[in-house]
Amino acid sequence: MNDIKSKQRVADHGEVFTPAWMVEAMLDLVKDETERIDSRFLEPACGSGNFLVKIVQRKLAAVELKYGKSDFERRHYALLGLMCIYGIELLADNIAECRANVLEIFAEYLNLDEADDCYRAASYVLSQNLIHGDALTMRIQEDQAITFAEWGYLGKGRFQRRDFRFDSLTLSSTFSAEDSLFAHLGKHEIFMPMKIYPPMTVSDLAAAKPIDSNAKGISL
């Protein structure tokens, strides 16, 4: 990929893409985390996915090493790895390209076509995790608050989802600071999920429509 798409985009948005060698070098600084299937990463200016694609590739390599002998576990833990990456991008063409690039890596690993439930589940997850919005204002384009889905794997093919507001999550370090008025409180007392979903299977996710809080917006 070129480091810039156009001089105008650089001028308007400061858009410059990180080269692959630098991405790898930066990820090597947190190598153990990039190779942990359920570690969570957020790229607040994800562009077309230079960082997220490499993180997913590392997670899928970890899945193959640990669960490669079981197709059931391999598919479900690969999806979990995908569920643990997040991105925000200001430009619509970039976020669409990012989703497509990440989905392509995932589909190639599991040899999926577009009709496969796991492919459609992954597409839905990416529609929720990779957000077209502004990380600085923490709003989507309709000027509504960004929300993220926290995914967990319950085992036996079932996933759990809880939704949180991004602006609330960013207050975590402030509330836990030693001198904070709320320092004595557990995080669970402050950062409550906006919504908790019943356990879902791959088929449930595949059937879900990509219209949720980030499409409709959550008002202040």
C-alpha positions in Angstrom: 0.0 0.0 0.0 1.2 3.6 -0.7 1.9 5.7 2.4 -0.6 8.3 1.1 -3.7 8.1 -1.1 -3.6 11.8 -2.1 -1.9 15.0 -1.0 -5.4 16.5 -0.5 -6.3 13.8 2.0 -3.0 14.4 3.9 -3.8 18.1 4.0 -7.4 17.7 5.0 -7.1 14.8 7.4 -3.4 14.1 8.1 -3.9 10.7 6.5 -0.6 8.8 6.2 -0.4 5.0 6.4 2.1 3.2 8.5 4.4 0.9 6.4 4.2 -2.8 7.1 7.8 -3.1 8.5 7.0 -0.5 11.1 3.7 -2.1 12.0 5.5 -5.4 12.7 8.2 -3.7 14.7 5.6 -1.8 16.8 3.6 -5.0 17.4 6.7 -6.9 18.4 7.0 -4.5 21.4 3.8 -6.2 22.8 4.4 -9.5 21.1 2.9 -11.6 23.9 -0.4 -9.7 23.8 -0.6 -9.8 20.0 -0.4 -13.6 20.2 -3.0 -14.0 23.0 -6.4 -14.9 21.4 -8.6 -12.9 23.7 -6.4 -9.8 24.2 -8.2 -6.6 23.1 -6.8 -4.0 20.8 -8.3 -0.7 19.7 -6.9 1.3 16.8 -8.5 4.8 17.1 -7.4 5.8 13.6 -7.4 2.4 11.9 -7.4 3.6 8.2 -7.6 0.5 6.0 -6.5 -1.8 8.7 -2.7 -2.0 8.5 -2.4 -2.7 12.3 -5.6 -4.7 12.7 -4.8 -7.1 9.8 -1.4 -7.9 11.3 -2.9 -8.4 14.8 -5.6 -10.7 13.4 -2.9 -12.7 11.6 -1.0 -13.2 14.8 -4.1 -14.2 16.7 -5.1 -16.7 14.0 -1.6 -18.2 14.2 -2.1 -18.6 17.9 -5.5 -20.3 17.3 -3.9 -22.7 14.8 -1.2 -23.6 17.3 -3.6 -24.3 20.2 -6.8 -25.5 18.4 -5.7 -26.5 14.9 -6.7 -30.2 15.5 -10.3 -29.4 16.2 -12.3 -27.7 13.5 -15.1 -26.8 15.9 -12.7 -25.1 18.4 -10.6 -23.6 15.6 -13.6 -21.8 14.1 -15.0 -20.5 17.3 -11.7 -19.3 18.8 -10.8 -17.7 15.4 -14.0 -15.8 15.7 -13.2 -14.8 19.3 -9.9 -13.5 18.1 -11.7 -11.4 15.6 -14.1 -10.2 18.2 -11.3 -8.7 20.2 -10.1 -6.1 17.7 -11.7 -2.7 17.5 -11.2 0.3 15.2 -12.5 3.8 14.6 -11.9 5.6 11.3 -13.1 9.0 10.2 -13.2 8.3 6.4 -15.9 6.1 5.1 -13.9 4.5 2.3 -11.1 3.6 4.7 -13.5 1.9 7.2 -15.1 -0.1 4.4 -11.7 -1.2 3.2 -10.6 -2.1 6.7 -13.6 -4.3 7.3 -13.0 -6.0 3.9 -9.3 -6.5 4.5 -9.8 -8.1 8.0 -12.7 -10.2 6.8 -10.5 -11.5 3.9 -7.8 -12.6 6.3 -10.3 -14.4 8.5 -12.1 -16.1 5.6 -8.8 -17.3 4.0 -7.7 -18.8 7.3 -10.9 -20.9 7.7 -11.5 -21.4 3.9 -14.9 -19.7 4.1 -17.2 -18.5 1.3 -19.8 -15.8 1.7 -22.6 -18.3 2.3 -20.9 -19.8 5.3 -22.5 -18.9 8.7 -19.1 -18.2 10.2 -18.3 -15.8 7.4 -21.5 -13.9 7.9 -21.1 -13.9 11.7 -17.6 -12.4 11.2 -19.0 -9.8 8.9 -21.6 -8.8 11.5 -19.0 -8.6 14.3 -16.8 -6.4 12.2 -19.8 -4.1 11.5 -20.0 -3.6 15.3 -16.3 -3.5 16.1 -14.9 -1.3 13.3 -16.7 2.0 13.5 -17.1 4.9 11.1 -16.6 7.8 13.5 -14.3 10.3 15.2 -12.1 9.0 18.0 -11.4 12.5 19.3 -15.1 13.4 19.8 -16.0 9.8 20.5 -19.0 10.2 18.2 -20.2 8.6 15.0 -21.1 10.6 11.9 -24.7 11.2 13.0 -23.2 12.9 16.1 -24.2 10.1 18.4 -22.0 8.4 21.0 -19.8 5.5 19.9 -20.6 2.2 21.5 -18.5 -0.9 21.4 -19.5 -4.6 21.9 -17.5 -6.6 24.5 -17.5 -10.2 23.3 -16.7 -13.3 25.3 -16.7 -16.9 24.5 -18.7 -19.0 26.9 -17.7 -22.3 25.4 -19.7 -25.0 23.5 -20.3 -22.6 20.6 -21.9 -19.8 22.6 -20.8 -16.1 22.8 -21.7 -13.4 25.2 -22.1 -9.7 24.2 -22.3 -6.6 26.4 -22.4 -3.1 25.0 -20.5 -0.1 26.5 -20.2 3.5 25.6 -16.7 4.4 24.4 -16.6 7.7 26.3 -17.4 5.9 29.6 -14.7 3.4 29.0 -12.1 6.1 28.5 -12.9 7.4 32.0 -11.7 4.2 33.6 -8.2 5.4 34.4 -9.6 8.7 35.8 -12.0 7.0 38.2 -9.4 4.5 39.4 -6.8 7.2 40.1 -5.6 7.3 43.8 -7.0 10.8 44.5 -10.2 10.3 42.7 -13.5 10.7 44.6 -14.5 7.3 43.2 -11.2 5.4 43.8 -12.7 3.2 46.5 -15.4 1.9 44.1 -15.0 -1.1 42.0 -15.1 -0.5 38.3 -18.2 -2.7 38.1 -20.0 -0.1 40.2 -19.4 2.7 37.7 -19.0 1.1 34.2 -22.2 -0.7 33.7 -23.0 -2.1 30.3 -25.7 -0.3 28.3 -27.1 -3.6 27.2 -26.5 -7.3 27.8 -27.5 -9.8 25.2 -28.5 -13.5 25.7 -25.8 -16.0 24.6 -25.5 -16.3 20.9 -24.3 -19.0 18.5 -22.5 -18.5 15.2 -25.8 -19.0 13.5 -27.4 -16.3 15.6 -24.6 -13.9 14.7 -24.9 -14.8 11.0 -28.6 -13.9 11.1 -28.1 -10.6 12.9 -28.6 -7.4 11.0 -25.7 -4.8 11.2 -28.1 -2.2 12.5 -27.3 -1.4 16.2 -26.4 1.4 18.5 -23.6 2.7 16.2 -26.0 2.8 13.3 -28.9 4.4 15.1 -26.9 6.2 17.6 -27.1 6.5 21.4 -28.1 10.0 22.5 -26.5 11.9 25.4 
